Amino acid sequence: MFQRFESTIAEKQLASVKNGEEDSQVLDFGGGKVTFSPEMRFTSESPSVNNNCYRVLDENGQLIRHSNFIQVSEEIAVKMYSSMVTLQTMDTIFYEAQRQGRISFYVTTIGEEAINIASAAALSSEDFVFPQYREPGVLIWRGFTLQEFANQCFGNKADYGKGRQMPIHYGSNKHNYFTVSSTIATQIPHAVGAAYSLKMDKKDACAVTYFGDGGTSEGDFHAALNFAAVTEAPVIFICRNNGWAISTPTSDQFRSDGIAVRGQAYGVRSIRVDGNDALALYSAVHTARKMAVNEHRPILIEAVTYRVGHHSTSDDSTKYRPADEIEWWKMARDPVTRFRKWIESNGWWNNEAESELRSNVRNQLLLAIQVAEKVEKPPVMDLFTDVYDDLPSNLREQEILLRQTINRHGQDYPADVPV
């Protein structure tokens, strides 16, 4: 998808062009050109307008002239930045824990922190969230503790999933965050169904679902958009278009100009947003939520971003992406740094606060990991619960056979798992 450039990355990927009296920027992305615009415009309202990418902050964290956006208070802005730093730090430490063999698997959100946090900040806690596996920032924003994250990754007795899910497959009833499923795109039609139920119950809330560009290549995506449009369900579709479905570039997935244009085809109001601009994301999601709830309509948001980290701890992205491309996105377009520059320019942040935040979060995470490792594992019986009120005979037989196998081959099973 991303072209291997003959000249420098900076020269080819981000160039300035004249657009009337204003300077705008064009990004080489997906085999085509993405033109940034300071105007927030949903395409179904103006089908003749080309699919520009909404942006508020430039790479240096400065407001772009004539940009229209939703104002955020100092309190919200600082919480957004603190949450992005927390997410970034959590990813670094849990990734290291996996490499040390302390947990079995992990997925990072490096480079996509703004999509996580800014979207969560623009939503209501009453809104239902149907995530993929790269949205732990939504839980951070809603109050899920670092200890709860650690408990899930270590699969201990305090894990709400009772150790039955892979690490990073979080879920929380209290926070209206439906449990992550590895199966690509299945959450998208689920979100539409939930949104339709919210509409029928006349709730002042919407459903929100997240997915990657790879998810749009699944039939579930197309069925969900059509279903949402026909039923006029209050659902927000947020696509993280980071250019890669694991190692498959978008150029091998579709020939359309990104994702937002697909929403227009289904009659869904859509917008393309700079996914590394937290202020633009906040404004777009805030506006989308108001339309979804007040007008009972679905909204599609395409966030143009880049997965700086590997797809997961099972992946080595340098095998299919040039190293200088990864480095350019990491250094020149980091969403955390960009937002920090903006809050600093407002006098809301400084180096002292930065050092204190990063130190506190790191210490909390290291403690959470130490605690999670010492908590007893769930009993084997928990493998068979929470499906049937009364356990059927075939599952009882399976439980007996499993216990017999563990007793016969005890050396091959962890000693801290209660039988």
Secondary structure in CASP SS format (residue, H / E / C, confidence):
PFRMAT SS
TARGET T0000
AUTHOR 0000-0000-0000
METHOD secondary structure of the structure
MODEL  1
M C 1.00
F C 1.00
Q C 1.00
R C 1.00
F C 1.00
E C 1.00
S C 1.00
T C 1.00
I H 1.00
A H 1.00
E H 1.00
K H 1.00
Q H 1.00
L E 1.00
A E 1.00
S E 1.00
V E 1.00
K E 1.00
N E 1.00
G C 1.00
E C 1.00
E E 1.00
D E 1.00
S E 1.00
Q E 1.00
V E 1.00
L E 1.00
D E 1.00
F E 1.00
G C 1.00
G C 1.00
G E 1.00
K E 1.00
V E 1.00
T E 1.00
F E 1.00
S E 1.00
P C 1.00
E C 1.00
M C 1.00
R C 1.00
F C 1.00
T H 1.00
S H 1.00
E H 1.00
S C 1.00
P C 1.00
S C 1.00
V C 1.00
N C 1.00
N C 1.00
N C 1.00
C E 1.00
Y E 1.00
R C 1.00
V C 1.00
L E 1.00
D C 1.00
E C 1.00
N C 1.00
G C 1.00
Q C 1.00
L E 1.00
I C 1.00
R C 1.00
H C 1.00
S C 1.00
N C 1.00
F C 1.00
I C 1.00
Q C 1.00
V C 1.00
S C 1.00
E H 1.00
E H 1.00
I H 1.00
A H 1.00
V H 1.00
K H 1.00
M H 1.00
Y H 1.00
S H 1.00
S H 1.00
M H 1.00
V H 1.00
T H 1.00
L H 1.00
Q H 1.00
T H 1.00
M H 1.00
D H 1.00
T H 1.00
I H 1.00
F H 1.00
Y H 1.00
E H 1.00
A H 1.00
Q H 1.00
R H 1.00
Q C 1.00
G C 1.00
R C 1.00
I C 1.00
S C 1.00
F C 1.00
Y C 1.00
V C 1.00
T C 1.00
T C 1.00
I C 1.00
G C 1.00
E C 1.00
E H 1.00
A H 1.00
I H 1.00
N H 1.00
I H 1.00
A H 1.00
S H 1.00
A H 1.00
A H 1.00
A H 1.00
L C 1.00
S C 1.00
S C 1.00
E C 1.00
D C 1.00
F E 1.00
V E 1.00
F E 1.00
P C 1.00
Q C 1.00
Y C 1.00
R C 1.00
E C 1.00
P H 1.00
G H 1.00
V H 1.00
L H 1.00
I H 1.00
W H 1.00
R H 1.00
G C 1.00
F C 1.00
T C 1.00
L H 1.00
Q H 1.00
E H 1.00
F H 1.00
A H 1.00
N H 1.00
Q H 1.00
C H 1.00
F H 1.00
G C 1.00
N C 1.00
K C 1.00
A C 1.00
D C 1.00
Y C 1.00
G C 1.00
K C 1.00
G C 1.00
R C 1.00
Q C 1.00
M C 1.00
P C 1.00
I C 1.00
H C 1.00
Y C 1.00
G C 1.00
S E 1.00
N C 1.00
K C 1.00
H C 1.00
N C 1.00
Y E 1.00
F C 1.00
T C 1.00
V C 1.00
S C 1.00
S C 1.00
T C 1.00
I C 1.00
A C 1.00
T C 1.00
Q H 1.00
I H 1.00
P H 1.00
H H 1.00
A H 1.00
V H 1.00
G H 1.00
A H 1.00
A H 1.00
Y H 1.00
S H 1.00
L H 1.00
K H 1.00
M H 1.00
D C 1.00
K C 1.00
K C 1.00
D C 1.00
A C 1.00
C C 1.00
A E 1.00
V E 1.00
T E 1.00
Y E 1.00
F E 1.00
G E 1.00
D H 1.00
G H 1.00
G H 1.00
T H 1.00
S H 1.00
E C 1.00
G H 1.00
D H 1.00
F H 1.00
H H 1.00
A H 1.00
A H 1.00
L H 1.00
N H 1.00
F H 1.00
A H 1.00
A H 1.00
V H 1.00
T H 1.00
E C 1.00
A C 1.00
P C 1.00
V E 1.00
I E 1.00
F E 1.00
I E 1.00
C E 1.00
R E 1.00
N E 1.00
N C 1.00
G C 1.00
W E 1.00
A E 1.00
I C 1.00
S C 1.00
T E 1.00
P E 1.00
T H 1.00
S H 1.00
D H 1.00
Q C 1.00
F C 1.00
R C 1.00
S C 1.00
D C 1.00
G C 1.00
I C 1.00
A H 1.00
V H 1.00
R H 1.00
G H 1.00
Q H 1.00
A H 1.00
Y C 1.00
G C 1.00
V C 1.00
R E 1.00
S E 1.00
I E 1.00
R E 1.00
V E 1.00
D E 1.00
G C 1.00
N C 1.00
D C 1.00
A H 1.00
L H 1.00
A H 1.00
L H 1.00
Y H 1.00
S H 1.00
A H 1.00
V H 1.00
H H 1.00
T H 1.00
A H 1.00
R H 1.00
K H 1.00
M H 1.00
A H 1.00
V H 1.00
N H 1.00
E H 1.00
H C 1.00
R C 1.00
P C 1.00
I E 1.00
L E 1.00
I E 1.00
E E 1.00
A E 1.00
V E 1.00
T C 1.00
Y C 1.00
R C 1.00
V C 1.00
G C 1.00
H C 1.00
H C 1.00
S C 1.00
T C 1.00
S C 1.00
D C 1.00
D C 1.00
S H 1.00
T H 1.00
K H 1.00
Y C 1.00
R C 1.00
P C 1.00
A H 1.00
D H 1.00
E H 1.00
I H 1.00
E H 1.00
W H 1.00
W H 1.00
K H 1.00
M H 1.00
A H 1.00
R C 1.00
D C 1.00
P H 1.00
V H 1.00
T H 1.00
R H 1.00
F H 1.00
R H 1.00
K H 1.00
W H 1.00
I H 1.00
E H 1.00
S H 1.00
N C 1.00
G C 1.00
W C 1.00
W C 1.00
N C 1.00
N H 1.00
E H 1.00
A H 1.00
E H 1.00
S H 1.00
E H 1.00
L H 1.00
R H 1.00
S H 1.00
N H 1.00
V H 1.00
R H 1.00
N H 1.00
Q H 1.00
L H 1.00
L H 1.00
L H 1.00
A H 1.00
I H 1.00
Q H 1.00
V H 1.00
A H 1.00
E H 1.00
K H 1.00
V C 1.00
E C 1.00
K C 1.00
P C 1.00
P C 1.00
V H 1.00
M H 1.00
D H 1.00
L H 1.00
F H 1.00
T C 1.00
D C 1.00
V C 1.00
Y C 1.00
D C 1.00
D C 1.00
L C 1.00
P C 1.00
S H 1.00
N H 1.00
L H 1.00
R H 1.00
E H 1.00
Q H 1.00
E H 1.00
I H 1.00
L H 1.00
L H 1.00
R H 1.00
Q H 1.00
T H 1.00
I H 1.00
N H 1.00
R H 1.00
H C 1.00
G H 1.00
Q H 1.00
D H 1.00
Y C 1.00
P C 1.00
A C 1.00
D C 1.00
V C 1.00
P C 1.00
V C 1.00
END
